[in-house]
Amino acid sequence: MRVHFIAIGGSAMHNLALALEHKGYQITGSDDIIFEPSKSRLEAKGLLPQEFGWFPEKIDTTLDAVILGMHAKEDNPELLKAQELGITIYSYPEFLYEQSKHKTRVVIGGSHGKTTITSMILHVLNYHDRPVDFMVGAQLEGFDRMVHLTEENDFIVLEGDEYLSSPIDRRPKFHLYQPNIALLSGIAWDHINVFPTFENYVEQFQIFVDGIVKGGSITYNSEDATVEKVVEASENAIRKLSYHTPEYAVVNGETLLETPEGPMPIEVFGKHNLSNLAGAKWICQNMGIDEDDFYEAIATFKGASKRLEKIAEGKSSVAYKDFAHSPSKVAATTKAVKEQYPNRKLIACLELHTYSSFNPEFLKEYKRALDAADIAVVFYLPESVAIKKLDAVSSEQIKTAFERNDLEIQTNASEFSDYVKSQSFDNSVLLLMSSGNYGGLDLAEVKALIES
C-alpha cells in the first residue's frame, strides 16, 4: 500500500508512519516544520520530507490512502488535492480502527492516567512475551515505537484520547475505536476550547461507554463519582467491572504494594499511580494474564516517559519532571511526591501554557492544586496568552484561583530559570510540571545542581 501523511512530523503521526514502514507500506509525507525527535527518527528510515511545506503534486491517484494530522488546516493544499481526486482520507484514529477492525480492541480512556495505564499493560505483556499491536502516547522502555501494527496479533491496545480526530473530523478520537474491552480512569474537565462546558465534556465519555461493542466490558474507577455515574447510567449490554486504589504503604521513601503474597516494593508511587496499577491489573487479567504474573511484571515498571520521571538525584535531593498540567493531574502529582518524601521540602513548579489554563473560568479549577507543596511556583509567559488571542491574566487572578497567597508567580523565562537555580536543594524535592518546556529551562544545569 502507498500511504501519504499530511503533517507527518507530529508525535503520534510520525510513530504511525514508522509503524507502517515497518509493516512494509510505502510511505511519503509532508509538514511545514518537524522537531526532534521526530526529525531524526523519520530521517533514519528515509521518511523525512526533502523540504518542508505542502506540495499538492505529491498527491496523485497512485496513493491508496492519505492520513490527515491535526496540525494541518482545512484548507491545506494537499488535503484539497486529495479531496479533488477522491482519494480515501483517514484521520489518525480512523486508520487505526481500519487496521484493527478484525482484532480485539482494548481502549484505555480517561482525562488522566490513560498513558500510564496503557504503558503498564504493555510492559506486563512484553515482560511475559505476549505480542500485541498497540498505540500509546509516550515512548516506553523496551519498545522501538509508540505504535506497532501487524496482521497476525489478536489484540490491539489503544490509548483512547478524547481530543478531536482531525481538522475535518470533529469527533473525539476514542469515539472511533469501538472497543471490545475498555477502561475509564477518571473524568476531569479539559480541552475547554473544544468542550466549553463540563456537561459537554462528560457527554463525550458517555458516548465512549455506549460505543463499546455489545458483550464487551468496561473496567472503571469507582472512586471517581463522575465516572461511576456515567458507567452505571449506560444501558449498553456490557459487563461493568469496578476497581479502586489498592492498599499500599510508603516506608523510608519506598512504596510497598499489598499483594496476596505480602507487601511488594514497586518503582512507581503516588495514590493516582496505584489506582492506575489496579486498572491495568484488571485489563491484563481480561487479556489472559493471571494475578501472580501481573505482580511479577509490574514490580519492574519504572513509569512512562515524562510521567513522574526522575531526572536527577543527589545525596539529599531529587528532581522529577511530569507532564501534569490540568488541575486534577497537578493536584495528584504534587500530593504523590509529598507522600513519597514527607520529610523533605517540596518545591513544585507549574508552567501554565495551554489554552484552557489561561481561561479565567477554568483557572478556578486549580483551586488548592498546589497545597501539598512547601514552595509553590507558577510560571507562564504573557506572550503565550497573547498568541492564543486571550485576555491578559494577572498574578492576582492566578493567586486567587489557586487560593494560595504565598504562591510565587514568574512571567519571564530567564528570571524563572534564575529562580529555580537559586533554590537551596538540601533535603528537598524539585517537581517540574508542564506539557511545555518551562521557557527553555536548561535541565542539564538543574541536574548538576541537584547532584552536586
KOLKOL-538139 format. One record per residue (C-alpha): residue number from 1; x, y, z. Coordinates in steps of 0.2 Angstrom, whole numbers, plus 5000, padded with zeros to 4 digits. Example, Ala and Ser with C-alpha at 12.3 -4.5 7.8 and 13.67 -1.06 7.14 Angstrom:
<site pos="1" u="5062" v="4978" w="5039"/>
<site pos="2" u="5068" v="4995" w="5036"/>
This chain:
<site pos="1" u="5000" v="5000" w="5000"/>
<site pos="2" u="5005" v="5018" w="4996"/>
<site pos="3" u="5000" v="5030" w="5010"/>
<site pos="4" u="5004" v="5049" w="5012"/>
<site pos="5" u="5004" v="5058" w="5028"/>
<site pos="6" u="4999" v="5076" w="5029"/>
<site pos="7" u="5008" v="5083" w="5044"/>
<site pos="8" u="5019" v="5068" w="5046"/>
<site pos="9" u="5030" v="5076" w="5060"/>
<site pos="10" u="5018" v="5075" w="5075"/>
<site pos="11" u="5022" v="5064" w="5089"/>
<site pos="12" u="5008" v="5052" w="5085"/>
<site pos="13" u="5009" v="5054" w="5066"/>
<site pos="14" u="5027" v="5050" w="5064"/>
<site pos="15" u="5026" v="5035" w="5075"/>
<site pos="16" u="5011" v="5028" w="5064"/>
<site pos="17" u="5022" v="5032" w="5049"/>
<site pos="18" u="5036" v="5022" w="5056"/>
<site pos="19" u="5024" v="5008" w="5061"/>
<site pos="20" u="5018" v="5006" w="5043"/>
<site pos="21" u="5035" v="5007" w="5036"/>
<site pos="22" u="5040" v="4993" w="5047"/>
<site pos="23" u="5024" v="4983" w="5041"/>
<site pos="24" u="5030" v="4985" w="5023"/>
<site pos="25" u="5020" v="5000" w="5017"/>
<site pos="26" u="5027" v="5013" w="5005"/>
<site pos="27" u="5026" v="5030" w="5015"/>
<site pos="28" u="5028" v="5048" w="5010"/>
<site pos="29" u="5024" v="5063" w="5020"/>
<site pos="30" u="5024" v="5082" w="5021"/>
<site pos="31" u="5025" v="5095" w="5035"/>
<site pos="32" u="5029" v="5113" w="5037"/>
<site pos="33" u="5040" v="5110" w="5052"/>
<site pos="34" u="5047" v="5095" w="5061"/>
<site pos="35" u="5055" v="5095" w="5078"/>
<site pos="36" u="5066" v="5082" w="5086"/>
<site pos="37" u="5065" v="5068" w="5090"/>
<site pos="38" u="5053" v="5065" w="5075"/>
<site pos="39" u="5065" v="5073" w="5063"/>
<site pos="40" u="5079" v="5061" w="5067"/>
<site pos="41" u="5068" v="5046" w="5068"/>
<site pos="42" u="5060" v="5049" w="5051"/>
<site pos="43" u="5077" v="5053" w="5043"/>
<site pos="44" u="5084" v="5036" w="5049"/>
<site pos="45" u="5070" v="5027" w="5040"/>
<site pos="46" u="5071" v="5038" w="5024"/>
<site pos="47" u="5054" v="5046" w="5028"/>
<site pos="48" u="5059" v="5064" w="5031"/>
<site pos="49" u="5052" v="5076" w="5018"/>
<site pos="50" u="5066" v="5083" w="5007"/>
<site pos="51" u="5059" v="5100" w="5010"/>
<site pos="52" u="5047" v="5107" w="5022"/>
<site pos="53" u="5030" v="5114" w="5016"/>
<site pos="54" u="5014" v="5107" w="5007"/>
<site pos="55" u="5016" v="5101" w="4989"/>
<site pos="56" u="5000" v="5096" w="4980"/>
<site pos="57" u="5010" v="5087" w="4967"/>
<site pos="58" u="5014" v="5074" w="4980"/>
<site pos="59" u="4995" v="5069" w="4979"/>
<site pos="60" u="4990" v="5058" w="4965"/>
<site pos="61" u="4979" v="5043" w="4961"/>
<site pos="62" u="4993" v="5030" w="4964"/>
<site pos="63" u="4990" v="5033" w="4983"/>
<site pos="64" u="4979" v="5021" w="4992"/>
<site pos="65" u="4976" v="5032" w="5006"/>
<site pos="66" u="4980" v="5049" w="5014"/>
<site pos="67" u="4981" v="5051" w="5033"/>
<site pos="68" u="4977" v="5068" w="5040"/>
<site pos="69" u="4985" v="5075" w="5056"/>
<site pos="70" u="4978" v="5088" w="5067"/>
<site pos="71" u="4992" v="5100" w="5064"/>
<site pos="72" u="4985" v="5103" w="5046"/>
<site pos="73" u="4972" v="5115" w="5042"/>
<site pos="74" u="4955" v="5113" w="5032"/>
<site pos="75" u="4962" v="5122" w="5018"/>
<site pos="76" u="4978" v="5113" w="5017"/>
<site pos="77" u="4983" v="5112" w="4998"/>
<site pos="78" u="4987" v="5093" w="4999"/>
<site pos="79" u="4971" v="5089" w="5008"/>
<site pos="80" u="4961" v="5099" w="4994"/>
<site pos="81" u="4970" v="5090" w="4981"/>
<site pos="82" u="4966" v="5073" w="4989"/>
<site pos="83" u="4948" v="5078" w="4990"/>
<site pos="84" u="4948" v="5083" w="4972"/>
<site pos="85" u="4955" v="5067" w="4966"/>
<site pos="86" u="4943" v="5057" w="4978"/>
<site pos="87" u="4957" v="5048" w="4987"/>
<site pos="88" u="4952" v="5040" w="5003"/>
<site pos="89" u="4956" v="5051" w="5018"/>
<site pos="90" u="4958" v="5044" w="5035"/>
<site pos="91" u="4960" v="5053" w="5052"/>
<site pos="92" u="4973" v="5045" w="5063"/>
<site pos="93" u="4960" v="5036" w="5074"/>
<site pos="94" u="4950" v="5031" w="5058"/>
<site pos="95" u="4966" v="5022" w="5051"/>
<site pos="96" u="4970" v="5013" w="5067"/>
<site pos="97" u="4952" v="5007" w="5068"/>
<site pos="98" u="4954" v="5001" w="5050"/>
<site pos="99" u="4970" v="4992" w="5054"/>
<site pos="100" u="4962" v="4983" w="5069"/>
<site pos="101" u="4943" v="4980" w="5065"/>
<site pos="102" u="4946" v="4961" w="5065"/>
<site pos="103" u="4956" v="4962" w="5081"/>
<site pos="104" u="4950" v="4963" w="5099"/>
<site pos="105" u="4952" v="4981" w="5103"/>
<site pos="106" u="4957" v="4986" w="5121"/>
<site pos="107" u="4954" v="5005" w="5123"/>
<site pos="108" u="4960" v="5015" w="5139"/>
<site pos="109" u="4951" v="5031" w="5141"/>
<site pos="110" u="4950" v="5045" w="5154"/>
<site pos="111" u="4955" v="5063" w="5157"/>
<site pos="112" u="4971" v="5057" w="5167"/>
<site pos="113" u="4981" v="5041" w="5169"/>
<site pos="114" u="4977" v="5033" w="5152"/>
<site pos="115" u="4995" v="5034" w="5146"/>
<site pos="116" u="5002" v="5027" w="5162"/>
<site pos="117" u="4989" v="5013" w="5162"/>
<site pos="118" u="4992" v="5009" w="5144"/>
<site pos="119" u="5011" v="5008" w="5147"/>
<site pos="120" u="5008" v="4997" w="5162"/>
<site pos="121" u="4998" v="4985" w="5152"/>
<site pos="122" u="5011" v="4984" w="5138"/>
<site pos="123" u="5025" v="4982" w="5150"/>
<site pos="124" u="5017" v="4967" w="5158"/>
<site pos="125" u="5013" v="4959" w="5141"/>
<site pos="126" u="5030" v="4962" w="5135"/>
<site pos="127" u="5038" v="4955" w="5151"/>
<site pos="128" u="5028" v="4939" w="5148"/>
<site pos="129" u="5032" v="4939" w="5129"/>
<site pos="130" u="5013" v="4941" w="5124"/>
<site pos="131" u="5014" v="4951" w="5107"/>
<site pos="132" u="5001" v="4963" w="5104"/>
<site pos="133" u="4998" v="4978" w="5092"/>
<site pos="134" u="4997" v="4995" w="5101"/>
<site pos="135" u="4997" v="5014" w="5101"/>
<site pos="136" u="5002" v="5023" w="5117"/>
<site pos="137" u="5006" v="5042" w="5120"/>
<site pos="138" u="5023" v="5040" w="5127"/>
<site pos="139" u="5040" v="5032" w="5122"/>
<site pos="140" u="5042" v="5016" w="5133"/>
<site pos="141" u="5057" v="5007" w="5139"/>
<site pos="142" u="5060" v="4991" w="5128"/>
<site pos="143" u="5049" v="4997" w="5114"/>
<site pos="144" u="5056" v="5005" w="5097"/>
<site pos="145" u="5040" v="5015" w="5093"/>
<site pos="146" u="5024" v="5021" w="5101"/>
<site pos="147" u="5014" v="5012" w="5088"/>
<site pos="148" u="5015" v="4994" w="5082"/>
<site pos="149" u="5004" v="4986" w="5069"/>
<site pos="150" u="5004" v="4968" w="5062"/>
<site pos="151" u="4992" v="4956" w="5053"/>
<site pos="152" u="4994" v="4942" w="5065"/>
<site pos="153" u="4992" v="4949" w="5083"/>
<site pos="154" u="4975" v="4945" w="5090"/>
<site pos="155" u="4974" v="4961" w="5102"/>
<site pos="156" u="4977" v="4979" w="5100"/>
<site pos="157" u="4979" v="4991" w="5115"/>
<site pos="158" u="4975" v="5009" w="5111"/>
<site pos="159" u="4976" v="5024" w="5122"/>
<site pos="160" u="4959" v="5032" w="5120"/>
<site pos="161" u="4962" v="5051" w="5118"/>
<site pos="162" u="4946" v="5062" w="5119"/>
<site pos="163" u="4953" v="5076" w="5109"/>
<site pos="164" u="4947" v="5079" w="5091"/>
<site pos="165" u="4951" v="5067" w="5077"/>
<site pos="166" u="4957" v="5079" w="5063"/>
<site pos="167" u="4953" v="5096" w="5056"/>
<site pos="168" u="4939" v="5089" w="5046"/>
<site pos="169" u="4933" v="5076" w="5058"/>
<site pos="170" u="4927" v="5084" w="5075"/>
<site pos="171" u="4923" v="5068" w="5084"/>
<site pos="172" u="4934" v="5064" w="5099"/>
<site pos="173" u="4947" v="5050" w="5094"/>
<site pos="174" u="4941" v="5037" w="5106"/>
<site pos="175" u="4923" v="5038" w="5098"/>
<site pos="176" u="4930" v="5029" w="5083"/>
<site pos="177" u="4939" v="5014" w="5091"/>
<site pos="178" u="4923" v="5003" w="5095"/>
<site pos="179" u="4932" v="4994" w="5110"/>
<site pos="180" u="4929" v="4976" w="5115"/>
<site pos="181" u="4937" v="4979" w="5131"/>
<site pos="182" u="4938" v="4997" w="5138"/>
<site pos="183" u="4944" v="5006" w="5154"/>
<site pos="184" u="4939" v="5023" w="5161"/>
<site pos="185" u="4951" v="5030" w="5173"/>
<site pos="186" u="4944" v="5047" w="5178"/>
<site pos="187" u="4934" v="5062" w="5171"/>
<site pos="188" u="4940" v="5080" w="5175"/>
<site pos="189" u="4936" v="5094" w="5163"/>
<site pos="190" u="4949" v="5098" w="5150"/>
<site pos="191" u="4951" v="5105" w="5132"/>
<site pos="192" u="4938" v="5119" w="5135"/>
<site pos="193" u="4942" v="5126" w="5118"/>
<site pos="194" u="4933" v="5111" w="5111"/>
<site pos="195" u="4921" v="5107" w="5126"/>
<site pos="196" u="4916" v="5123" w="5133"/>
<site pos="197" u="4906" v="5116" w="5147"/>
<site pos="198" u="4909" v="5102" w="5159"/>
<site pos="199" u="4892" v="5094" w="5154"/>
<site pos="200" u="4898" v="5094" w="5136"/>
<site pos="201" u="4914" v="5086" w="5141"/>
<site pos="202" u="4906" v="5072" w="5151"/>
<site pos="203" u="4895" v="5068" w="5137"/>
<site pos="204" u="4910" v="5063" w="5126"/>
<site pos="205" u="4913" v="5049" w="5139"/>
<site pos="206" u="4895" v="5043" w="5139"/>
<site pos="207" u="4897" v="5041" w="5120"/>
<site pos="208" u="4913" v="5031" w="5123"/>
<site pos="209" u="4905" v="5019" w="5135"/>
<site pos="210" u="4889" v="5017" w="5124"/>
<site pos="211" u="4901" v="5013" w="5109"/>
<site pos="212" u="4908" v="4998" w="5117"/>
<site pos="213" u="4904" v="4983" w="5107"/>
<site pos="214" u="4889" v="4973" w="5114"/>
<site pos="215" u="4895" v="4959" w="5125"/>
<site pos="216" u="4911" v="4969" w="5129"/>
<site pos="217" u="4917" v="4976" w="5146"/>
<site pos="218" u="4921" v="4992" w="5154"/>
<site pos="219" u="4933" v="4992" w="5169"/>
<site pos="220" u="4931" v="5009" w="5178"/>
<site pos="221" u="4937" v="5018" w="5193"/>
<site pos="222" u="4924" v="5018" w="5206"/>
<site pos="223" u="4932" v="5031" w="5216"/>
<site pos="224" u="4928" v="5044" w="5203"/>
<site pos="225" u="4910" v="5049" w="5206"/>
<site pos="226" u="4908" v="5056" w="5188"/>
<site pos="227" u="4915" v="5040" w="5180"/>
<site pos="228" u="4904" v="5029" w="5191"/>
<site pos="229" u="4888" v="5039" w="5186"/>
<site pos="230" u="4892" v="5038" w="5168"/>
<site pos="231" u="4896" v="5020" w="5168"/>
<site pos="232" u="4881" v="5015" w="5179"/>
<site pos="233" u="4869" v="5026" w="5168"/>
<site pos="234" u="4874" v="5017" w="5152"/>
<site pos="235" u="4861" v="5005" w="5145"/>
<site pos="236" u="4874" v="4997" w="5134"/>
<site pos="237" u="4874" v="4977" w="5135"/>
<site pos="238" u="4891" v="4976" w="5143"/>
<site pos="239" u="4900" v="4970" w="5158"/>
<site pos="240" u="4904" v="4983" w="5171"/>
<site pos="241" u="4919" v="4980" w="5182"/>
<site pos="242" u="4925" v="4992" w="5195"/>
<site pos="243" u="4942" v="4995" w="5203"/>
<site pos="244" u="4949" v="5005" w="5217"/>
<site pos="245" u="4966" v="5010" w="5224"/>
<site pos="246" u="4974" v="4995" w="5232"/>
<site pos="247" u="4982" v="4995" w="5249"/>
<site pos="248" u="4999" v="5001" w="5250"/>
<site pos="249" u="5012" v="5009" w="5262"/>
<site pos="250" u="5027" v="5021" w="5260"/>
<site pos="251" u="5042" v="5016" w="5271"/>
<site pos="252" u="5058" v="5025" w="5270"/>
<site pos="253" u="5054" v="5033" w="5253"/>
<site pos="254" u="5049" v="5016" w="5246"/>
<site pos="255" u="5031" v="5011" w="5240"/>
<site pos="256" u="5025" v="4994" w="5245"/>
<site pos="257" u="5010" v="4987" w="5237"/>
<site pos="258" u="5000" v="4975" w="5247"/>
<site pos="259" u="4998" v="4958" w="5237"/>
<site pos="260" u="4991" v="4941" w="5241"/>
<site pos="261" u="5009" v="4936" w="5244"/>
<site pos="262" u="5013" v="4951" w="5256"/>
<site pos="263" u="5020" v="4968" w="5253"/>
<site pos="264" u="5029" v="4970" w="5237"/>
<site pos="265" u="5041" v="4985" w="5233"/>
<site pos="266" u="5037" v="4994" w="5216"/>
<site pos="267" u="5045" v="5008" w="5206"/>
<site pos="268" u="5031" v="5020" w="5204"/>
<site pos="269" u="5022" v="5029" w="5218"/>
<site pos="270" u="5008" v="5040" w="5222"/>
<site pos="271" u="4989" v="5036" w="5225"/>
<site pos="272" u="4985" v="5040" w="5207"/>
<site pos="273" u="4998" v="5028" w="5201"/>
<site pos="274" u="4992" v="5014" w="5212"/>
<site pos="275" u="4975" v="5017" w="5206"/>
<site pos="276" u="4982" v="5016" w="5188"/>
<site pos="277" u="4990" v="5000" w="5193"/>
<site pos="278" u="4974" v="4992" w="5199"/>
<site pos="279" u="4965" v="4997" w="5182"/>
<site pos="280" u="4980" v="4989" w="5172"/>
<site pos="281" u="4979" v="4973" w="5183"/>
<site pos="282" u="4960" v="4970" w="5178"/>
<site pos="283" u="4963" v="4974" w="5160"/>
<site pos="284" u="4978" v="4962" w="5159"/>
<site pos="285" u="4968" v="4948" w="5168"/>
<site pos="286" u="4954" v="4951" w="5154"/>
<site pos="287" u="4968" v="4948" w="5142"/>
<site pos="288" u="4974" v="4932" w="5150"/>
<site pos="289" u="4987" v="4937" w="5162"/>
<site pos="290" u="4985" v="4929" w="5179"/>
<site pos="291" u="4987" v="4940" w="5195"/>
<site pos="292" u="5004" v="4932" w="5200"/>
<site pos="293" u="5011" v="4935" w="5183"/>
<site pos="294" u="5005" v="4953" w="5183"/>
<site pos="295" u="5013" v="4957" w="5200"/>
<site pos="296" u="5029" v="4949" w="5195"/>
<site pos="297" u="5030" v="4960" w="5179"/>
<site pos="298" u="5023" v="4976" w="5187"/>
<site pos="299" u="5037" v="4976" w="5200"/>
<site pos="300" u="5049" v="4981" w="5186"/>
<site pos="301" u="5039" v="4995" w="5178"/>
<site pos="302" u="5048" v="5012" w="5180"/>
<site pos="303" u="5035" v="5023" w="5173"/>
<site pos="304" u="5030" v="5031" w="5156"/>
<site pos="305" u="5041" v="5044" w="5148"/>
<site pos="306" u="5038" v="5062" w="5156"/>
<site pos="307" u="5026" v="5054" w="5169"/>
<site pos="308" u="5034" v="5057" w="5186"/>
<site pos="309" u="5051" v="5055" w="5178"/>
<site pos="310" u="5066" v="5056" w="5189"/>
<site pos="311" u="5079" v="5067" w="5181"/>
<site pos="312" u="5092" v="5069" w="5195"/>
<site pos="313" u="5096" v="5063" w="5212"/>
<site pos="314" u="5109" v="5069" w="5225"/>
<site pos="315" u="5113" v="5064" w="5242"/>
<site pos="316" u="5098" v="5073" w="5250"/>
<site pos="317" u="5089" v="5080" w="5235"/>
<site pos="318" u="5079" v="5073" w="5220"/>
<site pos="319" u="5071" v="5081" w="5205"/>
<site pos="320" u="5056" v="5075" w="5194"/>
<site pos="321" u="5048" v="5081" w="5179"/>
<site pos="322" u="5030" v="5077" w="5175"/>
<site pos="323" u="5018" v="5080" w="5160"/>
<site pos="324" u="5005" v="5086" w="5173"/>
<site pos="325" u="4996" v="5102" w="5168"/>
<site pos="326" u="4977" v="5100" w="5170"/>
<site pos="327" u="4971" v="5104" w="5188"/>
<site pos="328" u="4967" v="5086" w="5193"/>
<site pos="329" u="4984" v="5080" w="5187"/>
<site pos="330" u="4994" v="5094" w="5196"/>
<site pos="331" u="4985" v="5090" w="5212"/>
<site pos="332" u="4988" v="5071" w="5211"/>
<site pos="333" u="5006" v="5073" w="5206"/>
<site pos="334" u="5010" v="5086" w="5220"/>
<site pos="335" u="5002" v="5075" w="5233"/>
<site pos="336" u="5010" v="5059" w="5227"/>
<site pos="337" u="5028" v="5067" w="5228"/>
<site pos="338" u="5024" v="5074" w="5245"/>
<site pos="339" u="5018" v="5057" w="5252"/>
<site pos="340" u="5034" v="5049" w="5245"/>
<site pos="341" u="5045" v="5062" w="5253"/>
<site pos="342" u="5036" v="5068" w="5268"/>
<site pos="343" u="5051" v="5074" w="5277"/>
<site pos="344" u="5059" v="5084" w="5263"/>
<site pos="345" u="5055" v="5102" w="5257"/>
<site pos="346" u="5044" v="5101" w="5241"/>
<site pos="347" u="5047" v="5114" w="5228"/>
<site pos="348" u="5033" v="5112" w="5215"/>
<site pos="349" u="5034" v="5122" w="5199"/>
<site pos="350" u="5020" v="5123" w="5187"/>
<site pos="351" u="5020" v="5130" w="5169"/>
<site pos="352" u="5004" v="5136" w="5163"/>
<site pos="353" u="5003" v="5137" w="5144"/>
<site pos="354" u="4988" v="5128" w="5137"/>
<site pos="355" u="4973" v="5137" w="5130"/>
<site pos="356" u="4962" v="5130" w="5145"/>
<site pos="357" u="4974" v="5136" w="5159"/>
<site pos="358" u="4973" v="5154" w="5154"/>
<site pos="359" u="4954" v="5155" w="5154"/>
<site pos="360" u="4948" v="5164" w="5169"/>
<site pos="361" u="4933" v="5152" w="5172"/>
<site pos="362" u="4944" v="5136" w="5170"/>
<site pos="363" u="4958" v="5144" w="5181"/>
<site pos="364" u="4946" v="5141" w="5196"/>
<site pos="365" u="4948" v="5123" w="5193"/>
<site pos="366" u="4966" v="5124" w="5200"/>
<site pos="367" u="4959" v="5128" w="5217"/>
<site pos="368" u="4972" v="5122" w="5230"/>
<site pos="369" u="4980" v="5111" w="5217"/>
<site pos="370" u="4997" v="5115" w="5224"/>
<site pos="371" u="4993" v="5114" w="5243"/>
<site pos="372" u="5005" v="5099" w="5246"/>
<site pos="373" u="5020" v="5109" w="5241"/>
<site pos="374" u="5031" v="5119" w="5253"/>
<site pos="375" u="5036" v="5131" w="5240"/>
<site pos="376" u="5023" v="5133" w="5225"/>
<site pos="377" u="5028" v="5142" w="5209"/>
<site pos="378" u="5018" v="5146" w="5194"/>
<site pos="379" u="5027" v="5151" w="5178"/>
<site pos="380" u="5019" v="5157" w="5162"/>
<site pos="381" u="5023" v="5169" w="5148"/>
<site pos="382" u="5011" v="5183" w="5145"/>
<site pos="383" u="5016" v="5182" w="5126"/>
<site pos="384" u="5009" v="5164" w="5126"/>
<site pos="385" u="4992" v="5172" w="5131"/>
<site pos="386" u="4993" v="5185" w="5118"/>
<site pos="387" u="4997" v="5172" w="5104"/>
<site pos="388" u="4982" v="5162" w="5109"/>
<site pos="389" u="4972" v="5179" w="5107"/>
<site pos="390" u="4966" v="5178" w="5125"/>
<site pos="391" u="4964" v="5192" w="5138"/>
<site pos="392" u="4979" v="5195" w="5149"/>
<site pos="393" u="4979" v="5185" w="5165"/>
<site pos="394" u="4986" v="5194" w="5181"/>
<site pos="395" u="4996" v="5187" w="5195"/>
<site pos="396" u="4982" v="5191" w="5207"/>
<site pos="397" u="4970" v="5181" w="5196"/>
<site pos="398" u="4981" v="5166" w="5197"/>
<site pos="399" u="4984" v="5168" w="5216"/>
<site pos="400" u="4965" v="5169" w="5219"/>
<site pos="401" u="4962" v="5154" w="5208"/>
<site pos="402" u="4975" v="5143" w="5217"/>
<site pos="403" u="4969" v="5150" w="5234"/>
<site pos="404" u="4987" v="5152" w="5240"/>
<site pos="405" u="4994" v="5169" w="5245"/>
<site pos="406" u="5012" v="5164" w="5245"/>
<site pos="407" u="5011" v="5157" w="5228"/>
<site pos="408" u="5027" v="5163" w="5218"/>
<site pos="409" u="5022" v="5170" w="5201"/>
<site pos="410" u="5036" v="5170" w="5187"/>
<site pos="411" u="5032" v="5178" w="5170"/>
<site pos="412" u="5050" v="5179" w="5162"/>
<site pos="413" u="5059" v="5164" w="5156"/>
<site pos="414" u="5077" v="5169" w="5161"/>
<site pos="415" u="5070" v="5175" w="5178"/>
<site pos="416" u="5061" v="5159" w="5181"/>
<site pos="417" u="5077" v="5149" w="5177"/>
<site pos="418" u="5087" v="5160" w="5189"/>
<site pos="419" u="5074" v="5157" w="5202"/>
<site pos="420" u="5074" v="5139" w="5201"/>
<site pos="421" u="5093" v="5138" w="5201"/>
<site pos="422" u="5094" v="5150" w="5216"/>
<site pos="423" u="5084" v="5137" w="5227"/>
<site pos="424" u="5093" v="5128" w="5241"/>
<site pos="425" u="5091" v="5110" w="5237"/>
<site pos="426" u="5097" v="5102" w="5253"/>
<site pos="427" u="5084" v="5089" w="5259"/>
<site pos="428" u="5072" v="5094" w="5246"/>
<site pos="429" u="5062" v="5088" w="5231"/>
<site pos="430" u="5061" v="5098" w="5215"/>
<site pos="431" u="5045" v="5095" w="5205"/>
<site pos="432" u="5043" v="5102" w="5187"/>
<site pos="433" u="5026" v="5101" w="5179"/>
<site pos="434" u="5022" v="5106" w="5162"/>
<site pos="435" u="5017" v="5099" w="5144"/>
<site pos="436" u="5029" v="5113" w="5138"/>
<site pos="437" u="5047" v="5116" w="5141"/>
<site pos="438" u="5047" v="5128" w="5156"/>
<site pos="439" u="5053" v="5143" w="5145"/>
<site pos="440" u="5068" v="5134" w="5139"/>
<site pos="441" u="5074" v="5129" w="5156"/>
<site pos="442" u="5091" v="5120" w="5155"/>
<site pos="443" u="5088" v="5104" w="5163"/>
<site pos="444" u="5106" v="5099" w="5162"/>
<site pos="445" u="5110" v="5113" w="5174"/>
<site pos="446" u="5096" v="5109" w="5186"/>
<site pos="447" u="5103" v="5091" w="5186"/>
<site pos="448" u="5120" v="5097" w="5190"/>
<site pos="449" u="5114" v="5107" w="5205"/>
<site pos="450" u="5104" v="5093" w="5212"/>
<site pos="451" u="5118" v="5080" w="5210"/>
<site pos="452" u="5132" v="5092" w="5217"/>
